Amino acid sequence: MLAVVATVGLSGTAALAEYPDRPFNMIIPFGPGGAADIAARAISGPLGAEVGGPLVLANAVGAGGATGSVAAKNAKGDGYTMLFTRVGSHSVNPAMNGNLPDTLDDFCFATVFDVNPVACAVAPSSGIKTMNELFATAKTGTAAYSSVGVGSYLHLSAVMVMDRLGVEGRGRTVTHIPQKRWR
């Protein structure tokens, strides 16, 4: 994309500016030190080299990614702003909240950068050695699990696994303990 610039004194001749002619803005809609922030910073150098200009990274935190998403949506449509986001802010948030100030149609998705695996760990003192033992415990109503918050990737992953494996009455038999943010 080339920008046309009128230059005074060239008797109406237009000069074409090289694109890019300034740094790109990359909005990270999550906090510093989190998975999205670490991933964005890891690729910022190579991505900047690929697009032909440096990236200025800025964390715009809040509302499960919605604050940064709105900042990207409202940015000037000049090709200099990108959003480095996660599945949660553009799939989970809209599914859980129909009143968001943006929709998927407000964005042009360029690529998928990474896929996050989910791990399951138990305290050694639990005596649980296999996933089958864990699910059997969950079905007895004595299990609890933790995540970074309601509607988070880890919370929904746990719910999906319990649904798939037939853990009945997950709201009654398994306790979800959402963690508070540690900032």
N, CA, C and O atoms as a DFTB+ gen file, in Angstrom:
732 C
 N C O
     1  1       0.853      -1.165       0.000
     2  2       0.000       0.000       0.000
     3  2       0.897       1.225       0.000
     4  3       1.794       1.343       0.835
     5  1       0.665       2.111      -0.907
     6  2       1.436       3.342      -1.008
     7  2       0.569       4.522      -0.625
     8  3      -0.619       4.565      -0.946
     9  1       1.156       5.458       0.049
    10  2       0.438       6.674       0.425
    11  2       0.828       7.785      -0.528
    12  3       2.013       7.971      -0.805
    13  1      -0.134       8.519      -1.031
    14  2       0.151       9.628      -1.925
    15  2       0.306      10.889      -1.090
    16  3      -0.552      11.212      -0.268
    17  1       1.415      11.605      -1.310
    18  2       1.705      12.798      -0.543
    19  2       1.853      13.973      -1.506
    20  3       2.685      13.924      -2.412
    21  1       1.068      15.019      -1.326
    22  2       1.204      16.221      -2.149
    23  2       2.346      17.046      -1.584
    24  3       2.374      17.355      -0.392
    25  1       3.266      17.391      -2.428
    26  2       4.421      18.146      -1.982
    27  2       4.326      19.576      -2.512
    28  3       4.198      19.772      -3.720
    29  1       4.385      20.569      -1.642
    30  2       4.296      21.969      -2.025
    31  2       5.536      22.345      -2.835
    32  3       6.657      21.984      -2.477
    33  1       5.324      23.064      -3.914
    34  2       6.450      23.532      -4.710
    35  2       6.776      22.632      -5.882
    36  3       7.701      22.940      -6.632
    37  1       6.067      21.541      -6.077
    38  2       6.347      20.662      -7.214
    39  2       5.287      20.844      -8.303
    40  3       5.029      19.918      -9.071
    41  1       4.670      22.028      -8.376
    42  2       3.646      22.369      -9.351
    43  2       2.610      21.262      -9.542
    44  3       2.324      20.855     -10.668
    45  1       2.049      20.779      -8.426
    46  2       0.985      19.793      -8.523
    47  2       1.469      18.361      -8.677
    48  3       0.640      17.456      -8.774
    49  1       2.773      18.115      -8.704
    50  2       3.283      16.753      -8.836
    51  2       3.147      16.033      -7.503
    52  3       3.496      16.573      -6.454
    53  1       2.654      14.852      -7.553
    54  2       2.508      14.061      -6.329
    55  2       3.705      13.127      -6.186
    56  3       4.154      12.519      -7.158
    57  1       4.200      13.025      -4.990
    58  2       5.309      12.105      -4.709
    59  2       4.746      10.926      -3.926
    60  3       3.856      11.099      -3.093
    61  1       5.254       9.748      -4.188
    62  2       4.808       8.558      -3.480
    63  2       5.757       8.271      -2.327
    64  3       6.968       8.166      -2.518
    65  1       5.198       8.146      -1.131
    66  2       6.004       7.809       0.043
    67  2       6.190       6.297       0.089
    68  3       5.310       5.541      -0.323
    69  1       7.311       5.877       0.579
    70  2       7.548       4.447       0.762
    71  2       6.729       3.958       1.939
    72  3       6.614       4.649       2.951
    73  1       6.164       2.778       1.812
    74  2       5.431       2.149       2.916
    75  2       6.252       0.965       3.371
    76  3       6.622       0.134       2.541
    77  1       6.541       0.857       4.596
    78  2       6.148       1.750       5.683
    79  2       7.129       2.904       5.849
    80  3       8.320       2.776       5.564
    81  1       6.612       4.011       6.306
    82  2       7.472       5.164       6.556
    83  2       7.526       5.527       8.034
    84  3       8.068       6.567       8.410
    85  1       6.956       4.656       8.870
    86  2       7.018       4.854      10.324
    87  2       6.794       3.496      10.993
    88  3       6.411       2.536      10.325
    89  1       7.024       3.409      12.278
    90  2       6.831       2.126      12.985
    91  2       5.368       1.690      12.987
    92  3       4.455       2.507      12.872
    93  1       5.176       0.391      13.120
    94  2       3.852      -0.204      13.264
    95  2       3.497      -0.273      14.743
    96  3       4.378      -0.441      15.587
    97  1       2.231      -0.146      15.056
    98  2       1.749      -0.296      16.423
    99  2       1.150      -1.693      16.579
   100  3       0.284      -2.094      15.801
   101  1       1.614      -2.426      17.580
   102  2       1.026      -3.721      17.892
   103  2       0.388      -3.619      19.268
   104  3       1.073      -3.436      20.275
   105  1      -0.923      -3.740      19.297
   106  2      -1.660      -3.686      20.558
   107  2      -1.773      -5.110      21.103
   108  3      -2.200      -6.027      20.402
   109  1      -1.383      -5.272      22.359
   110  2      -1.505      -6.545      23.057
   111  2      -2.586      -6.319      24.121
   112  3      -2.352      -5.590      25.085
   113  1      -3.766      -6.933      23.963
   114  2      -4.869      -6.612      24.862
   115  2      -4.852      -7.371      26.193
   116  3      -5.892      -7.553      26.824
   117  1      -3.682      -7.804      26.603
   118  2      -3.525      -8.525      27.866
   119  2      -2.305      -7.998      28.598
   120  3      -1.489      -7.276      28.025
   121  1      -2.186      -8.362      29.865
   122  2      -1.148      -7.821      30.721
   123  2       0.264      -8.262      30.396
   124  3       0.482      -9.312      29.792
   125  1       1.226      -7.436      30.808
   126  2       2.638      -7.775      30.629
   127  2       2.975      -9.067      31.362
   128  3       2.524      -9.294      32.485
   129  1       3.766      -9.901      30.717
   130  2       4.224     -11.142      31.333
   131  2       3.310     -12.320      31.115
   132  3       3.675     -13.444      31.461
   133  1       2.128     -12.109      30.551
   134  2       1.211     -13.204      30.267
   135  2       1.561     -13.868      28.947
   136  3       2.475     -13.434      28.245
   137  1       0.829     -14.922      28.614
   138  2       1.120     -15.702      27.410
   139  2       1.068     -14.864      26.137
   140  3       1.950     -14.982      25.287
   141  1       0.046     -14.020      25.993
   142  2      -0.064     -13.201      24.780
   143  2       1.084     -12.205      24.695
   144  3       1.649     -11.999      23.621
   145  1       1.429     -11.592      25.811
   146  2       2.518     -10.622      25.838
   147  2       3.850     -11.283      25.485
   148  3       4.616     -10.757      24.677
   149  1       4.117     -12.420      26.084
   150  2       5.381     -13.127      25.822
   151  2       5.462     -13.548      24.357
   152  3       6.501     -13.382      23.719
   153  1       4.369     -14.090      23.824
   154  2       4.359     -14.512      22.426
   155  2       4.542     -13.329      21.482
   156  3       5.302     -13.418      20.517
   157  1       3.850     -12.222      21.752
   158  2       3.965     -11.036      20.896
   159  2       5.395     -10.502      20.902
   160  3       5.933     -10.148      19.853
   161  1       5.999     -10.446      22.062
   162  2       7.367      -9.945      22.145
   163  2       8.362     -10.891      21.485
   164  3       9.375     -10.456      20.939
   165  1       8.066     -12.186      21.538
   166  2       8.957     -13.167      20.908
   167  2       8.975     -13.029      19.390
   168  3      10.006     -13.250      18.755
   169  1       7.839     -12.663      18.811
   170  2       7.807     -12.549      17.345
   171  2       7.967     -11.125      16.835
   172  3       8.035     -10.913      15.625
   173  1       8.029     -10.145      17.730
   174  2       8.057      -8.753      17.274
   175  2       9.269      -8.438      16.398
   176  3       9.140      -7.702      15.420
   177  1      10.431      -8.975      16.725
   178  2      11.616      -8.728      15.895
   179  2      11.480      -9.323      14.507
   180  3      11.584      -8.598      13.518
   181  1      11.249     -10.637      14.407
   182  2      11.085     -11.239      13.084
   183  2       9.902     -10.669      12.299
   184  3       9.992     -10.499      11.083
   185  1       8.793     -10.374      12.986
   186  2       7.631      -9.817      12.300
   187  2       7.944      -8.421      11.772
   188  3       7.564      -8.074      10.654
   189  1       8.641      -7.620      12.583
   190  2       9.041      -6.289      12.127
   191  2       9.923      -6.365      10.889
   192  3       9.772      -5.568       9.963
   193  1      10.835      -7.315      10.874
   194  2      11.702      -7.494       9.698
   195  2      10.871      -7.902       8.476
   196  3      11.145      -7.467       7.357
   197  1       9.868      -8.730       8.700
   198  2       9.026      -9.202       7.598
   199  2       8.154      -8.091       7.018
   200  3       8.001      -8.003       5.800
   201  1       7.587      -7.248       7.866
   202  2       6.707      -6.189       7.369
   203  2       7.484      -4.937       6.958
   204  3       6.917      -4.014       6.373
   205  1       8.760      -4.910       7.259
   206  2       9.597      -3.811       6.799
   207  2       9.661      -2.611       7.710
   208  3       9.990      -1.514       7.258
   209  1       9.359      -2.787       8.967
   210  2       9.457      -1.676       9.897
   211  2       9.378      -2.162      11.327
   212  3       8.885      -3.259      11.589
   213  1       9.863      -1.350      12.254
   214  2       9.828      -1.760      13.662
   215  2       8.401      -1.775      14.204
   216  3       7.510      -1.102      13.686
   217  1       8.213      -2.562      15.258
   218  2       6.925      -2.631      15.928
   219  2       7.023      -1.941      17.276
   220  3       7.985      -2.146      18.015
   221  1       6.039      -1.133      17.594
   222  2       5.921      -0.526      18.907
   223  2       4.826      -1.304      19.623
   224  3       3.657      -1.236      19.244
   225  1       5.210      -2.041      20.659
   226  2       4.255      -2.880      21.378
   227  2       3.667      -2.127      22.551
   228  3       4.380      -1.453      23.294
   229  1       2.345      -2.249      22.711
   230  2       1.661      -1.570      23.815
   231  2       0.605      -2.499      24.389
   232  3      -0.233      -3.031      23.660
   233  1       0.652      -2.690      25.698
   234  2      -0.363      -3.482      26.382
   235  2      -1.547      -2.566      26.695
   236  3      -1.388      -1.538      27.353
   237  1      -2.733      -2.948      26.218
   238  2      -3.971      -2.219      26.500
   239  2      -4.876      -3.204      27.233
   240  3      -5.647      -3.939      26.617
   241  1      -4.767      -3.203      28.546
   242  2      -5.340      -4.245      29.394
   243  2      -6.747      -3.904      29.850
   244  3      -7.058      -2.745      30.123
   245  1      -7.596      -4.922      29.932
   246  2      -8.903      -4.769      30.556
   247  2     -10.005      -5.496      29.838
   248  3      -9.956      -5.696      28.624
   249  1     -11.005      -5.890      30.606
   250  2     -12.239      -6.493      30.095
   251  2     -11.977      -7.736      29.257
   252  3     -12.627      -7.937      28.231
   253  1     -11.040      -8.566      29.679
   254  2     -10.777      -9.820      28.986
   255  2     -10.296      -9.644      27.559
   256  3     -10.560     -10.490      26.704
   257  1      -9.598      -8.560      27.295
   258  2      -9.087      -8.287      25.957
   259  2      -9.904      -7.271      25.185
   260  3      -9.456      -6.786      24.146
   261  1     -11.100      -6.937      25.670
   262  2     -11.981      -6.015      24.940
   263  2     -11.408      -4.606      24.854
   264  3     -11.603      -3.930      23.844
   265  1     -10.705      -4.147      25.888
   266  2     -10.146      -2.792      25.875
   267  2      -9.149      -2.628      24.727
   268  3      -9.221      -1.658      23.972
   269  1      -8.233      -3.563      24.600
   270  2      -7.262      -3.505      23.513
   271  2      -7.899      -3.710      22.154
   272  3      -7.500      -3.087      21.170
   273  1      -8.897      -4.590      22.104
   274  2      -9.594      -4.831      20.839
   275  2     -10.290      -3.572      20.350
   276  3     -10.256      -3.266      19.158
   277  1     -10.916      -2.846      21.255
   278  2     -11.584      -1.600      20.881
   279  2     -10.552      -0.564      20.441
   280  3     -10.797       0.197      19.505
   281  1      -9.408      -0.532      21.107
   282  2      -8.345       0.400      20.693
   283  2      -7.903       0.100      19.260
   284  3      -7.678       1.020      18.473
   285  1      -7.779      -1.167      18.926
   286  2      -7.395      -1.537      17.560
   287  2      -8.517      -1.211      16.576
   288  3      -8.262      -0.709      15.482
   289  1      -9.742      -1.494      16.963
   290  2     -10.893      -1.198      16.105
   291  2     -10.959       0.294      15.788
   292  3     -11.256       0.680      14.658
   293  1     -10.680       1.132      16.793
   294  2     -10.790       2.582      16.626
   295  2      -9.548       3.236      16.043
   296  3      -9.546       4.442      15.799
   297  1      -8.498       2.466      15.816
   298  2      -7.269       3.032      15.246
   299  2      -7.521       3.466      13.802
   300  3      -8.392       2.933      13.115
   301  1      -6.753       4.423      13.376
   302  2      -6.842       4.899      11.999
   303  2      -6.567       3.723      11.055
   304  3      -5.617       2.970      11.266
   305  1      -7.383       3.565      10.030
   306  2      -7.241       2.458       9.084
   307  2      -6.164       2.708       8.052
   308  3      -6.433       2.715       6.850
   309  1      -4.942       2.912       8.521
   310  2      -3.848       3.261       7.610
   311  2      -2.820       2.145       7.435
   312  3      -1.782       2.348       6.807
   313  1      -3.110       0.966       7.992
   314  2      -2.190      -0.151       7.837
   315  2      -1.044      -0.167       8.822
   316  3      -0.098      -0.936       8.651
   317  1      -1.103       0.659       9.847
   318  2      -0.007       0.735      10.811
   319  2      -0.371       0.196      12.199
   320  3       0.434       0.306      13.125
   321  1      -1.540      -0.371      12.359
   322  2      -1.937      -0.906      13.665
   323  2      -2.352      -2.359      13.510
   324  3      -3.118      -2.705      12.611
   325  1      -1.839      -3.205      14.396
   326  2      -2.251      -4.602      14.427
   327  2      -2.571      -4.986      15.862
   328  3      -2.102      -4.358      16.811
   329  1      -3.361      -6.008      15.998
   330  2      -3.787      -6.506      17.300
   331  2      -3.265      -7.924      17.446
   332  3      -3.521      -8.778      16.597
   333  1      -2.534      -8.174      18.523
   334  2      -2.040      -9.523      18.812
   335  2      -2.920     -10.062      19.921
   336  3      -2.729      -9.731      21.091
   337  1      -3.877     -10.886      19.558
   338  2      -4.891     -11.285      20.523
   339  2      -4.939     -12.787      20.715
   340  3      -4.160     -13.527      20.115
   341  1      -5.833     -13.220      21.534
   342  2      -6.022     -14.630      21.845
   343  2      -7.435     -15.042      21.483
   344  3      -8.291     -14.202      21.206
   345  1      -7.664     -16.330      21.490
   346  2      -8.980     -16.870      21.194
   347  2     -10.033     -16.294      22.137
   348  3     -11.142     -15.977      21.706
   349  1      -9.701     -16.160      23.400
   350  2     -10.681     -15.727      24.389
   351  2     -11.345     -14.410      24.072
   352  3     -12.561     -14.276      24.209
   353  1     -10.563     -13.435      23.649
   354  2     -11.141     -12.111      23.436
   355  2     -12.022     -12.038      22.192
   356  3     -12.845     -11.131      22.070
   357  1     -11.857     -12.987      21.266
   358  2     -12.622     -12.916      20.026
   359  2     -13.540     -14.109      19.788
   360  3     -14.182     -14.202      18.741
   361  1     -13.604     -15.012      20.746
   362  2     -14.573     -16.105      20.639
   363  2     -15.313     -16.296      21.953
   364  3     -16.543     -16.331      21.969
   365  1     -14.585     -16.419      23.049
   366  2     -15.234     -16.619      24.344
   367  2     -15.978     -15.353      24.768
   368  3     -17.147     -15.425      25.145
   369  1     -15.322     -14.204      24.711
   370  2     -15.982     -12.959      25.132
   371  2     -17.294     -12.718      24.386
   372  3     -18.308     -12.453      25.031
   373  1     -17.315     -12.798      23.049
   374  2     -18.589     -12.572      22.361
   375  2     -19.652     -13.623      22.712
   376  3     -20.844     -13.317      22.742
   377  1     -19.216     -14.861      22.976
   378  2     -20.181     -15.904      23.328
   379  2     -20.777     -15.674      24.711
   380  3     -21.920     -16.055      24.964
   381  1     -20.018     -15.057      25.604
   382  2     -20.477     -14.844      26.968
   383  2     -21.095     -13.467      27.190
   384  3     -21.794     -13.253      28.181
   385  1     -20.841     -12.528      26.270
   386  2     -21.311     -11.164      26.466
   387  2     -21.753     -10.590      25.121
   388  3     -20.917     -10.260      24.280
   389  1     -23.033     -10.474      24.925
   390  2     -23.561      -9.945      23.670
   391  2     -23.524      -8.432      23.569
   392  3     -23.984      -7.871      22.575
   393  1     -22.985      -7.762      24.578
   394  2     -22.972      -6.294      24.584
   395  2     -21.587      -5.707      24.367
   396  3     -21.336      -4.574      24.779
   397  1     -20.690      -6.435      23.740
   398  2     -19.343      -5.910      23.502
   399  2     -19.383      -4.777      22.475
   400  3     -20.261      -4.757      21.612
   401  1     -18.447      -3.842      22.559
   402  2     -18.447      -2.699      21.642
   403  2     -17.842      -3.009      20.265
   404  3     -17.639      -2.103      19.457
   405  1     -17.558      -4.285      20.006
   406  2     -17.044      -4.667      18.700
   407  2     -17.563      -6.054      18.345
   408  3     -18.097      -6.768      19.193
   409  1     -17.398      -6.423      17.082
   410  2     -17.780      -7.758      16.620
   411  2     -16.625      -8.329      15.810
   412  3     -15.670      -7.622      15.492
   413  1     -16.717      -9.588      15.486
   414  2     -15.663     -10.200      14.674
   415  2     -15.541      -9.510      13.320
   416  3     -14.456      -9.482      12.737
   417  1     -16.616      -8.966      12.823
   418  2     -16.592      -8.279      11.530
   419  2     -15.754      -7.007      11.550
   420  3     -15.416      -6.475      10.493
   421  1     -15.415      -6.513      12.737
   422  2     -14.590      -5.313      12.844
   423  2     -13.108      -5.605      12.620
   424  3     -12.293      -4.683      12.598
   425  1     -12.755      -6.872      12.456
   426  2     -11.342      -7.253      12.358
   427  2     -11.088      -8.092      11.115
   428  3     -11.971      -8.784      10.610
   429  1      -9.863      -8.006      10.646
   430  2      -9.390      -8.838       9.553
   431  2      -8.299      -9.729      10.147
   432  3      -7.209      -9.251      10.462
   433  1      -8.586     -11.003      10.298
   434  2      -7.639     -11.915      10.935
   435  2      -6.594     -12.357       9.923
   436  3      -6.924     -12.849       8.844
   437  1      -5.327     -12.176      10.287
   438  2      -4.229     -12.456       9.369
   439  2      -3.677     -13.866       9.504
   440  3      -3.413     -14.520       8.496
   441  1      -3.501     -14.341      10.720
   442  2      -2.879     -15.650      10.893
   443  2      -3.099     -16.158      12.310
   444  3      -3.485     -15.403      13.203
   445  1      -2.850     -17.435      12.499
   446  2      -2.810     -18.036      13.829
   447  2      -1.337     -18.231      14.145
   448  3      -0.602     -18.863      13.387
   449  1      -0.924     -17.686      15.262
   450  2       0.493     -17.752      15.620
   451  2       0.850     -18.972      16.446
   452  3       1.829     -19.658      16.152
   453  1       0.070     -19.247      17.470
   454  2       0.417     -20.379      18.325
   455  2      -0.828     -21.071      18.834
   456  3      -1.927     -20.515      18.820
   457  1      -0.632     -22.281      19.277
   458  2      -1.691     -23.066      19.873
   459  2      -1.225     -23.404      21.279
   460  3      -0.109     -23.885      21.475
   461  1      -2.085     -23.151      22.252
   462  2      -1.698     -23.379      23.639
   463  2      -2.185     -24.723      24.140
   464  3      -3.390     -24.975      24.178
   465  1      -1.259     -25.586      24.523
   466  2      -1.685     -26.848      25.130
   467  2      -2.179     -26.600      26.552
   468  3      -1.825     -25.601      27.177
   469  1      -2.977     -27.496      27.040
   470  2      -3.476     -27.414      28.405
   471  2      -2.910     -28.600      29.165
   472  3      -2.950     -29.733      28.685
   473  1      -2.388     -28.335      30.340
   474  2      -1.840     -29.402      31.178
   475  2      -2.708     -29.551      32.424
   476  3      -3.338     -28.600      32.885
   477  1      -2.720     -30.744      32.941
   478  2      -3.462     -31.026      34.156
   479  2      -2.465     -31.539      35.191
   480  3      -1.701     -32.468      34.927
   481  1      -2.483     -30.932      36.351
   482  2      -1.576     -31.341      37.422
   483  2      -2.363     -31.488      38.714
   484  3      -3.332     -30.766      38.947
   485  1      -1.945     -32.418      39.544
   486  2      -2.575     -32.616      40.851
   487  2      -1.490     -32.599      41.912
   488  3      -0.314     -32.814      41.621
   489  1      -1.894     -32.344      43.127
   490  2      -0.940     -32.380      44.239
   491  2      -0.491     -33.819      44.459
   492  3      -1.319     -34.729      44.428
   493  1       0.796     -34.043      44.680
   494  2       1.275     -35.407      44.927
   495  2       0.541     -36.084      46.083
   496  3       0.365     -37.302      46.091
   497  1       0.122     -35.291      47.044
   498  2      -0.563     -35.851      48.214
   499  2      -1.974     -36.362      47.897
   500  3      -2.585     -37.024      48.736
   501  1      -2.501     -36.067      46.704
   502  2      -3.847     -36.510      46.340
   503  2      -3.920     -38.016      46.123
   504  3      -4.987     -38.614      46.262
   505  1      -2.804     -38.623      45.787
   506  2      -2.793     -40.050      45.487
   507  2      -3.268     -40.368      44.077
   508  3      -3.244     -41.528      43.667
   509  1      -3.697     -39.366      43.336
   510  2      -4.173     -39.567      41.960
   511  2      -2.975     -39.719      41.040
   512  3      -2.079     -38.875      41.021
   513  1      -2.971     -40.814      40.269
   514  2      -1.838     -41.090      39.376
   515  2      -2.218     -41.065      37.897
   516  3      -1.343     -40.939      37.041
   517  1      -3.521     -41.184      37.582
   518  2      -3.948     -41.232      36.188
   519  2      -5.152     -40.315      35.988
   520  3      -5.800     -39.898      36.948
   521  1      -5.436     -40.011      34.727
   522  2      -6.617     -39.202      34.418
   523  2      -7.890     -39.956      34.806
   524  3      -8.850     -39.343      35.274
   525  1      -7.908     -41.272      34.618
   526  2      -9.093     -42.041      35.015
   527  2      -9.346     -41.913      36.508
   528  3     -10.498     -41.795      36.927
   529  1      -8.304     -41.933      37.308
   530  2      -8.461     -41.749      38.759
   531  2      -8.981     -40.339      39.063
   532  3      -9.811     -40.154      39.954
   533  1      -8.492     -39.361      38.324
   534  2      -8.955     -37.984      38.521
   535  2     -10.447     -37.864      38.205
   536  3     -11.188     -37.249      38.972
   537  1     -10.895     -38.440      37.094
   538  2     -12.300     -38.356      36.723
   539  2     -13.179     -39.133      37.697
   540  3     -14.298     -38.715      37.994
   541  1     -12.683     -40.251      38.190
   542  2     -13.444     -41.006      39.194
   543  2     -13.618     -40.164      40.453
   544  3     -14.686     -40.160      41.065
   545  1     -12.564     -39.456      40.830
   546  2     -12.636     -38.574      41.995
   547  2     -13.626     -37.442      41.740
   548  3     -14.409     -37.087      42.621
   549  1     -13.591     -36.876      40.536
   550  2     -14.510     -35.789      40.191
   551  2     -15.949     -36.249      40.300
   552  3     -16.806     -35.497      40.764
   553  1     -16.223     -37.465      39.882
   554  2     -17.593     -37.980      39.925
   555  2     -18.086     -38.211      41.353
   556  3     -19.293     -38.297      41.578
   557  1     -17.175     -38.311      42.314
   558  2     -17.593     -38.506      43.703
   559  2     -17.934     -37.194      44.387
   560  3     -18.487     -37.189      45.487
   561  1     -17.610     -36.084      43.745
   562  2     -17.925     -34.790      44.320
   563  2     -16.855     -34.235      45.237
   564  3     -17.124     -33.317      46.011
   565  1     -15.642     -34.774      45.167
   566  2     -14.578     -34.299      46.066
   567  2     -13.454     -33.597      45.315
   568  3     -12.377     -33.396      45.877
   569  1     -13.678     -33.221      44.067
   570  2     -12.613     -32.589      43.279
   571  2     -12.854     -31.090      43.126
   572  3     -13.994     -30.625      43.140
   573  1     -11.779     -30.356      42.984
   574  2     -11.820     -28.921      42.690
   575  2     -10.721     -28.634      41.683
   576  3      -9.713     -29.340      41.636
   577  1     -10.910     -27.618      40.896
   578  2      -9.870     -27.205      39.958
   579  2      -9.816     -25.694      39.925
   580  3     -10.755     -25.008      40.330
   581  1      -8.704     -25.195      39.439
   582  2      -8.481     -23.762      39.422
   583  2      -8.209     -23.287      38.001
   584  3      -7.743     -24.053      37.158
   585  1      -8.499     -22.036      37.751
   586  2      -8.163     -21.397      36.479
   587  2      -7.917     -19.919      36.753
   588  3      -8.072     -19.449      37.880
   589  1      -7.534     -19.199      35.713
   590  2      -7.283     -17.767      35.883
   591  2      -8.569     -16.961      35.944
   592  3      -8.531     -15.761      36.215
   593  1      -9.708     -17.599      35.698
   594  2     -10.966     -16.885      35.843
   595  2     -12.105     -17.513      35.072
   596  3     -11.893     -18.322      34.168
   597  1     -13.305     -17.136      35.437
   598  2     -14.508     -17.641      34.782
   599  2     -14.476     -17.251      33.308
   600  3     -14.230     -16.094      32.967
   601  1     -14.722     -18.217      32.450
   602  2     -14.723     -17.974      31.011
   603  2     -13.349     -17.999      30.379
   604  3     -13.222     -17.795      29.172
   605  1     -12.308     -18.248      31.178
   606  2     -10.953     -18.285      30.631
   607  2     -10.733     -19.582      29.851
   608  3     -11.520     -20.524      29.951
   609  1      -9.688     -19.611      29.103
   610  2      -9.312     -20.787      28.314
   611  2      -9.220     -22.024      29.200
   612  3      -9.742     -23.081      28.843
   613  1      -8.568     -21.904      30.342
   614  2      -8.413     -23.055      31.234
   615  2      -9.742     -23.478      31.862
   616  3     -10.000     -24.672      32.010
   617  1     -10.569     -22.531      32.224
   618  2     -11.881     -22.851      32.787
   619  2     -12.719     -23.607      31.761
   620  3     -13.269     -24.665      32.069
   621  1     -12.821     -23.078      30.552
   622  2     -13.653     -23.713      29.535
   623  2     -13.071     -25.043      29.075
   624  3     -13.820     -25.956      28.729
   625  1     -11.750     -25.165      29.066
   626  2     -11.125     -26.447      28.726
   627  2     -11.520     -27.522      29.724
   628  3     -11.852     -28.643      29.338
   629  1     -11.486     -27.185      31.004
   630  2     -11.873     -28.147      32.040
   631  2     -13.333     -28.550      31.894
   632  3     -13.669     -29.727      32.018
   633  1     -14.198     -27.582      31.632
   634  2     -15.620     -27.877      31.461
   635  2     -15.831     -28.792      30.259
   636  3     -16.616     -29.737      30.325
   637  1     -15.130     -28.512      29.163
   638  2     -15.268     -29.353      27.970
   639  2     -14.821     -30.794      28.232
   640  3     -15.484     -31.740      27.807
   641  1     -13.699     -30.956      28.932
   642  2     -13.217     -32.303      29.246
   643  2     -14.221     -33.031      30.130
   644  3     -14.520     -34.202      29.899
   645  1     -14.739     -32.344      31.138
   646  2     -15.721     -32.987      32.023
   647  2     -16.983     -33.372      31.255
   648  3     -17.546     -34.442      31.485
   649  1     -17.425     -32.514      30.355
   650  2     -18.596     -32.841      29.541
   651  2     -18.330     -34.076      28.674
   652  3     -19.157     -34.985      28.607
   653  1     -17.188     -34.099      28.024
   654  2     -16.836     -35.220      27.153
   655  2     -16.779     -36.543      27.897
   656  3     -17.174     -37.583      27.372
   657  1     -16.288     -36.492      29.111
   658  2     -16.096     -37.729      29.869
   659  2     -17.278     -38.057      30.778
   660  3     -17.222     -39.009      31.556
   661  1     -18.323     -37.283      30.682
   662  2     -19.530     -37.614      31.404
   663  2     -19.483     -37.374      32.897
   664  3     -20.171     -38.062      33.652
   665  1     -18.695     -36.425      33.335
   666  2     -18.710     -36.070      34.756
   667  2     -20.032     -35.341      34.985
   668  3     -20.213     -34.203      34.552
   669  1     -20.942     -36.010      35.667
   670  2     -22.291     -35.488      35.837
   671  2     -22.343     -34.331      36.812
   672  3     -21.610     -34.309      37.801
   673  1     -23.200     -33.378      36.537
   674  2     -23.455     -32.273      37.458
   675  2     -22.203     -31.525      37.846
   676  3     -21.954     -31.296      39.029
   677  1     -21.404     -31.137      36.850
   678  2     -20.099     -30.530      37.145
   679  2     -20.200     -29.341      38.085
   680  3     -19.267     -29.080      38.845
   681  1     -21.305     -28.618      38.051
   682  2     -21.465     -27.496      38.966
   683  2     -21.644     -27.944      40.407
   684  3     -21.342     -27.195      41.335
   685  1     -22.140     -29.173      40.600
   686  2     -22.379     -29.697      41.948
   687  2     -21.259     -30.620      42.415
   688  3     -20.989     -30.698      43.614
   689  1     -20.599     -31.323      41.486
   690  2     -19.623     -32.321      41.905
   691  2     -18.181     -31.851      41.804
   692  3     -17.306     -32.401      42.473
   693  1     -17.922     -30.865      40.996
   694  2     -16.564     -30.349      40.831
   695  2     -16.608     -28.851      41.099
   696  3     -17.439     -28.138      40.536
   697  1     -15.727     -28.384      41.946
   698  2     -15.706     -26.970      42.316
   699  2     -14.661     -26.228      41.500
   700  3     -13.488     -26.603      41.480
   701  1     -15.098     -25.173      40.826
   702  2     -14.176     -24.306      40.091
   703  2     -13.724     -23.187      41.018
   704  3     -14.546     -22.523      41.649
   705  1     -12.420     -22.983      41.095
   706  2     -11.857     -21.929      41.935
   707  2     -11.123     -20.933      41.040
   708  3      -9.946     -21.128      40.734
   709  1     -11.807     -19.868      40.617
   710  2     -11.123     -18.865      39.788
   711  2     -10.130     -18.081      40.635
   712  3     -10.436     -17.682      41.758
   713  1      -8.951     -17.868      40.093
   714  2      -7.905     -17.146      40.812
   715  2      -8.045     -15.645      40.589
   716  3      -8.552     -15.205      39.557
   717  1      -7.600     -14.884      41.546
   718  2      -7.547     -13.438      41.396
   719  2      -6.269     -13.081      40.653
   720  3      -5.247     -13.754      40.789
   721  1      -6.336     -12.037      39.884
   722  2      -5.145     -11.569      39.165
   723  2      -4.097     -11.110      40.153
   724  3      -4.433     -10.565      41.205
   725  1      -2.843     -11.320      39.834
   726  2      -1.735     -11.001      40.752
   727  2      -0.957      -9.795      40.255
   728  3       0.226      -9.941      39.946
   729  1      -1.526      -8.666      40.163
   730  2      -0.769      -7.509      39.678
   731  2      -0.348      -6.643      40.801
   732  3       0.300      -5.620      40.582
